[in-house]
Amino acid sequence: MTDEFSYSDEELIARFQDGNEQAYVELVNRYRNRLMTFVYRFVNDMEKAEDIVQDTLMKLYTHGHYYRNIAKFSTWIYTIAGNFAKTELRRKKRHKVTNLSQMGFDDREYQLPSVEPETGETAQGHFAEKKIQMAIQELPLHFRTVVILRDIQELSYEEISKIVDVPLGTVKSRINRARLQLQQSLKEFK
Amino acid sequence: MDRYQFEDLISDYIENNLSMSQRKQVEAYLEENPEAKHQIKSVKQAMASMKSMPGISTSAEFMNNLNRRITSEKEAKSVVKSTRSFAGYTPLMASLSAVVVIAVVMLGLEFMPESSNQATFTPAMTEQQINDLPVLPPKPVLPLKTNDSMLAESEEDSTNYDEDTPVKRNFDDKIQLVGDKRP
């Protein structure tokens, strides 16, 4: 364990702004998997999700000096990742509309190969995960973002409100609606 | 409380964010509607399922790829820096330096002592030659004439002008036409 663990995110970004690259590496290590989970659940494409997380962390490297200590660092970085993810989904949607007829065998969505043969329990777990992931993808984007941030990333309502830049009441209402819709979708999957 | 009001409060009820009176209203509704109880249970399950989903990790190549991108970003920056500088000066710094140098030279010329300027001239006359010049007698100082005094001295009255008899002037001796044989 290094000394960097004793620093808060905000202290680390301040050190990075002063030219300490080790602080940047520490921030990358803290956030890359969290961001990966958020983005993957959002775009449902492993390769694209990794690209988006890379873009987000590159943006942190090139535009780190733009961060001001008026909001939490996590709010700032999730906002960047969320914007990249939304842009990617819009691009994907346009691409799908124009190129649907030209899709070949190799254009299928990237999926991680299974390393171990699945036992009954893990297969059931994967099936359940897939069902939930599919249910999430059916949600409208403004519901999807907030419910992932709340129920998977476990962020506070206040932080989510800052990330998506909508009032707290709207965030609560959207999360409630998203949960009801998810519950309905999962019931249908059973 | 109707179904829609109940559905609006489901998350707050599960997360225990309702006031006492609202909570009592929801519980009363649940007592009357068993399907509402079932809905609460389903939403709780959906939330738990989301929470239990495994986290996703970046690939083993992630850090290498990121480092590569950072290195190329640094290289691109240094290329831009070097192409934008001349002998270590950026265009802005070079212009500022030129302005400062010109200003220093101008100020230096402005404040240069006059004796050093004179040294470069060769005087037309030496001091001795100036002393040898003959002394001229002083000119008599004439009294200044005013307009009134000049008018008083004049023999003609400038106001005595008769408009009916225009003055005829003879310019014959002054005009000579081309081919004129007059003497």
Interface residues (C-beta under 8 A of the other chain):
Chain A: V28 R32 N33 R34 M36 T37 Y40 R41 M46 A49 E50 V53 Q54 L57 M58 Y61 T62 A128 E129 I132 Q133 I136 V147 D151 I152 E154 K172 S173 I175 N176 R179 L180 L182 Q183 L186 K187
Chain B: E7 D8 I10 S11 D12 Q39 S42 V43 Q45 A46 M47 S49 M50 K51 M53 P54 G55 I56 S57 T58 S59 F62 M63 N65 L66 R69 I70 E73
